[in-house]
Amino acid sequence: MGVFDKAKHQAEQLAGQAKEALGKATGNDEMKRSGKSDQVSGEAKETGQDIKDRAAGTVDDVKDRFRDDKK
C-alpha cells in the first residue's frame, strides 16, 4: 500500500473517532453517527487497498515464475 494512501485512510478513521467522541460529548447523535460512518469508510478503503496490493503481489510472483521457467 502506498504510504500516502495508508495515511489518508488512517486519518479518515482518526477524524471519525474524534467526530464520534464530540457527538457523544455534546449529545449530537447525527455527529456521532457521521463519525462512526467515517471510521467504517476509512477501514473499508484500507482493507480494499490491502487486497489490491496482495493481488498485485501475487500477479508479480506468477510473472517472475514464468520468467524463471523460460531461462
C-alpha positions as CSV (number, residue, x, y, z in Angstrom):
1,M,0.0,0.0,0.0
2,G,1.3,3.4,-0.8
3,V,2.3,5.4,2.3
4,F,0.1,8.3,1.2
5,D,-3.0,6.1,0.8
6,K,-2.5,4.4,4.1
7,A,-2.0,7.7,5.9
8,K,-5.1,9.1,4.2
9,H,-7.3,6.2,5.2
10,Q,-6.0,6.2,8.8
11,A,-6.6,9.9,9.0
12,E,-10.2,9.4,7.9
13,Q,-10.6,6.8,10.7
14,L,-9.0,9.1,13.3
15,A,-11.2,12.1,12.2
16,G,-14.2,9.8,12.5
17,Q,-13.2,8.8,16.1
18,A,-12.9,12.5,17.0
19,K,-16.2,13.3,15.4
20,E,-17.9,10.4,17.2
21,A,-16.4,11.4,20.6
22,L,-17.5,15.0,20.1
23,G,-21.0,13.8,19.1
24,K,-21.2,11.7,22.3
25,A,-19.9,14.6,24.5
26,T,-22.4,17.1,23.1
27,G,-25.3,14.7,22.7
28,N,-25.4,15.2,19.0
29,D,-26.5,11.8,17.6
30,E,-26.1,12.9,14.0
31,M,-22.4,13.8,14.5
32,K,-21.8,10.6,16.4
33,R,-23.3,8.5,13.5
34,S,-21.3,10.5,11.0
35,G,-18.1,9.9,12.9
36,K,-18.8,6.2,13.1
37,S,-19.5,6.2,9.3
38,D,-16.2,7.9,8.6
39,Q,-14.4,5.3,10.6
40,V,-16.0,2.4,8.8
41,S,-15.4,4.1,5.4
42,G,-11.7,4.5,6.2
43,E,-11.4,0.9,7.4
44,A,-13.1,-0.4,4.3
45,K,-10.8,1.7,2.0
46,E,-7.7,0.4,3.8
47,T,-8.9,-3.2,3.6
48,G,-9.7,-2.7,-0.1
49,Q,-6.2,-1.3,-0.7
50,D,-4.6,-4.2,1.2
51,I,-6.5,-6.7,-1.0
52,K,-5.5,-4.8,-4.2
53,D,-1.8,-4.8,-3.1
54,R,-1.8,-8.5,-2.3
55,A,-3.4,-9.3,-5.7
56,A,-0.7,-7.2,-7.4
57,G,2.0,-9.0,-5.5
58,T,0.6,-12.4,-6.5
59,V,0.5,-11.4,-10.2
60,D,4.1,-10.3,-9.9
61,D,5.1,-13.6,-8.3
62,V,3.4,-15.5,-11.2
63,K,5.2,-13.4,-13.8
64,D,8.5,-13.9,-12.1
65,R,8.0,-17.7,-12.1
66,F,7.2,-17.7,-15.8
67,R,10.3,-15.7,-16.5
68,D,12.4,-18.1,-14.4
69,D,11.0,-21.1,-16.3
70,K,11.9,-19.6,-19.6
71,K,15.6,-19.3,-18.7
